[in-house]
Amino acid sequence: DRVAGPAAQTLIHKVEEAAQRIAERTGASIEEVVAEAKLLAQGT
């Protein structure tokens, strides 16, 4: 992975936090939520 700047690191941390909450709420695994977010981020 690329080395991200401080702002990107914060964003990544927030995304991981959000993924955890969504996973808890929906019963999906955190990995599933993160994978979905990555697909969305790539524009696919």
GROMACS elastic network, one bead per residue, 0.5 to 0.9 nm:
[ bonds ]
;  ai    aj funct       b0    kb
    1     4     6  0.87084   500
    3     9     6  0.89828   500
    4     7     6  0.78622   500
    4     8     6  0.55140   500
    4     9     6  0.59876   500
    5     8     6  0.52839   500
    5     9     6  0.61097   500
    5    10     6  0.87094   500
    6    10     6  0.62053   500
    6    11     6  0.86114   500
    7    10     6  0.51659   500
    7    11     6  0.62538   500
    7    12     6  0.86528   500
    8    12     6  0.60323   500
    8    13     6  0.84812   500
    9    12     6  0.50675   500
    9    13     6  0.61427   500
    9    14     6  0.86312   500
   10    13     6  0.50535   500
   10    14     6  0.62089   500
   10    15     6  0.86139   500
   11    14     6  0.50668   500
   11    15     6  0.61195   500
   11    16     6  0.86014   500
   12    15     6  0.50300   500
   12    16     6  0.61860   500
   12    17     6  0.85900   500
   13    16     6  0.51260   500
   13    17     6  0.62003   500
   13    18     6  0.86219   500
   14    18     6  0.60705   500
   14    19     6  0.84529   500
   15    18     6  0.50090   500
   15    19     6  0.60019   500
   15    20     6  0.85741   500
   15    34     6  0.79591   500
   15    37     6  0.83138   500
   16    20     6  0.62147   500
   16    21     6  0.87634   500
   16    30     6  0.81786   500
   16    34     6  0.72101   500
   17    20     6  0.51451   500
   17    21     6  0.64558   500
   17    22     6  0.87388   500
   18    21     6  0.51280   500
   18    22     6  0.61067   500
   18    23     6  0.84268   500
   19    22     6  0.51043   500
   19    23     6  0.59199   500
   19    24     6  0.85082   500
   19    29     6  0.87499   500
   19    30     6  0.57704   500
   19    31     6  0.83138   500
   19    32     6  0.87859   500
   19    33     6  0.55986   500
   19    34     6  0.61608   500
   19    37     6  0.84558   500
   20    23     6  0.50819   500
   20    24     6  0.61915   500
   20    25     6  0.86255   500
   20    29     6  0.82795   500
   20    30     6  0.56558   500
   20    33     6  0.81204   500
   20    34     6  0.89561   500
   21    24     6  0.51278   500
   21    25     6  0.61415   500
   21    26     6  0.85617   500
   21    30     6  0.86648   500
   22    25     6  0.50245   500
   22    26     6  0.58981   500
   22    27     6  0.79631   500
   22    28     6  0.76698   500
   22    29     6  0.89246   500
   22    30     6  0.79228   500
   22    33     6  0.73711   500
   23    26     6  0.52813   500
   23    27     6  0.53261   500
   23    29     6  0.54476   500
   23    30     6  0.53513   500
   23    31     6  0.87376   500
   23    32     6  0.82401   500
   23    33     6  0.66644   500
   24    27     6  0.54672   500
   24    28     6  0.71856   500
   24    29     6  0.80462   500
   24    30     6  0.83054   500
   25    28     6  0.80509   500
   26    29     6  0.86377   500
   28    31     6  0.82590   500
   28    32     6  0.64356   500
   28    33     6  0.69380   500
   29    32     6  0.52031   500
   29    33     6  0.65236   500
   29    34     6  0.87447   500
   30    33     6  0.51277   500
   30    34     6  0.61017   500
   30    35     6  0.84780   500
   31    34     6  0.51174   500
   31    35     6  0.59614   500
   31    36     6  0.85153   500
   32    35     6  0.51099   500
   32    36     6  0.61717   500
   32    37     6  0.86228   500
   33    36     6  0.51603   500
   33    37     6  0.62162   500
   33    38     6  0.86993   500
   34    38     6  0.61515   500
   34    39     6  0.86648   500
   35    38     6  0.51206   500
   35    39     6  0.63409   500
   35    40     6  0.87479   500
   36    39     6  0.51435   500
   36    40     6  0.63140   500
   36    41     6  0.86374   500
   37    40     6  0.50557   500
   37    41     6  0.60688   500
   37    42     6  0.86302   500
   38    42     6  0.61974   500
   38    43     6  0.86861   500
   39    42     6  0.51664   500
   39    43     6  0.64382   500
   39    44     6  0.56195   500
   40    43     6  0.50808   500
   40    44     6  0.59014   500
   41    44     6  0.77433   500
